[in-house]
Every structure is written in structure tokens, then in C-alpha cells.
Amino acid sequence: MRQSRKPIKEALTALLDGVTFRPLSDDQTKWAMPVSRRLKLWSDAPLQPACFITVHAEDDAYQSETTPSKTTINAELFVYFKTNDPTCIPADDIDSILDGIDAALKVSPVTGKQDLSGTVSHCRREGRVMLDPGDVDGQGIAVIPLKIFVP
């Protein structure tokens, strides 16, 4: 039987909730609010940096007609952060946040995979990351695609 989706998303949320990063321009080293699975507009997220997890697509692949499908959950992380300090370089804040997320998603040295506490066969960043450091308007955003492979 296929793994239920809810524990997978809860494991991902718990993992990302523990992300820490090098101090940002405002000295933050962790999320200003718990990671949420309910996306908000950045204007509705006054506590930043903030991370939101969305899942808007899945892909299924079949080896044969008699075997169950292998599902890939296509998730995205929406990360918001303020970049109002004119003496700082906003791209450095994005880099710190991305480094923190990468560290949280690192693979196990034993299995070579990030299995979200055993709920999936693998979870990783995959695809084009959209970055807007907020140089012009002071609002930084990153949209980070994740692939979650469900056994």
C-alpha cells in the first residue's frame, strides 16, 4: 500500500521548521514563524523570513499494468524575507537561506537519500529556483521546487 500523503507533508514541514541559516541582514537565523502548508501572499506574512510549502501537482509512472504506480509529489517552497537595509546585499540573504534549506535536505551518509524520516524513498531540490532578492522594493522571495518520490 502506498504511503499516505499527510505524514509525508508533516515530515517535510517538521524538517524545514528546523532550518537555521547564517545571520541575515536583520540578524535572523531561523524562520520568524513556523513553516506553514498554507500559502500566503508576502504582504499577509508580516513575520519574515517565512517559509510556505505548496503541492499543486503529482506525477505517476507505471512499470507495467500489474504494478502500482510510483508517485512523484511536486512541491514548492515559497520563502519570503525583508531586505530593507540599504547597506546590505539582499542576494547574500537568499544565499544564507538556500544554504540552510540545503543543509536540512542533505542526504543520509548511510543511505545516500533524504527519506523524510522514512516516509518516502527520496526528497530533493530539483528544477529551476526562482530568486528575487528584493533589491528594488525590499521584499525578497525564493520559489524552490522539490521532488518527493513516494515508493
N, C-alpha and C positions, 0 to 999 in steps of 0.2 A: 504494500500500500504506500502511496506517495505521502511524503511529509506534508502536514498541514501548513498553510501559508502563515498563519498568525504567529506561531512560535519562531518562524524564520525571521519575520519582521521585528518581533520583540527582541531576538538575539542581536540583530543588526543595530537596533535602537540602543540597546544596552552597551554594545561595543563602542558606538560612536559617542554616546553620552560621556564616556571616559576619556575622550580625546583631550590631550594637552598640547600646547604649542609654545614656541619661543614667544616671549612677550611682544605683543603688538604695539603699535604706536601709542595706544592708550593703556599700556601695561597689562592688558588681559592675557591670561594664559590658558583659559578654558572658556567654554560656552557660557554666556551670560544668563541663559535659561536652558532648561532640559531640552534635549533633542526631541523633536516632535514629528509625528507621522501625518500631521495635518498642515498642509502648506498654507502660508500666509504671505501677503504682499509685504515687502520690506517696510513700507510705511505703517503696517499693522504689527510690526515687531520692534517695539521701542528698545528692548533689551538686546543688544548685539555685542559681540558676534553671536549669531544664531544659526542653527542647522535644522533643516527640514528634509524628511525622506518622503519621496513620492514613488509610486509604482503605477505607471499608466500603460504598461504593455508586458505581455509574456509571449514567448515563442515555444512551440512544441515541435519536437523532432521524433520520428519513429524509425526504429531499426527494421521492423517488419510489422505486418498486420497483427501478429500474435503477441507482440511485446508492448508493454506500456510505454507511453511517450516519456521523453526526457524534457523537462521544462526548464527554460531559462527565464528567470524573472529579470526584467529590465527596470532597474531602479535609478533614480536620480537624487542626488543631494543638492539642495539649494542652500547655499551659505551666504549670509548677509553680514556685513561689517561696516562700521563707520570709518571714514578716512578724512576727518575734518581738520587734522593738524597740517597746516601748510608747510611745516618744516620737515615732514616725513615723506617717505616714498611709499605710496599705497601698495605697489607691487610687492614690497617686502612683507607686508601683512598677509597678502594672498599666499606668498611662498611659505610663510610660517604655518598658516592654517593647512595648506596642502601637505606639508611635511608631517604635521600632526595626524592628519587623516591617513596618510600612507603608513605611518608607524602603527596606527591602530589596526590597519588592514593587513599588516605583514603576515607572511605565511609561517606556519609552524616549522621549526627546524627539523622536526621528526617526520611529519607527513609531507611537507612541501606545499601545503594548502592552508587557506583560511576557511575553516568549515563552520564558522559561526556557532561554536560550542556544539558541534556535531549535528546541526540541523540540516546542513547542505553538503554537497560534495566540494563546492568551492565558491568563494565570493571574491571578486576583484574589481579594481577600477579598469574599465575598458571603454575606449572610444574617445571622442573629442571632448575636451573640457572647455567650457565657455568661461572666459575670465573678463571681468570689468573691474579694474582696481578702484574706480571711483575718482579718478584724477580730476574730473571736471565738476561733478556735483557732490562729492563727498560720500557717496553711497557705493560701497564695493559689493560685488556679487560674484559668486562662482557657481556654476552648474556642473556637477561631476557625475558622469554616468557610471553605474555599477552593473555588473553581470553577476547574477546569483544562479548557480547551477544546482538544480534540485534533482537528487537521484531518483 
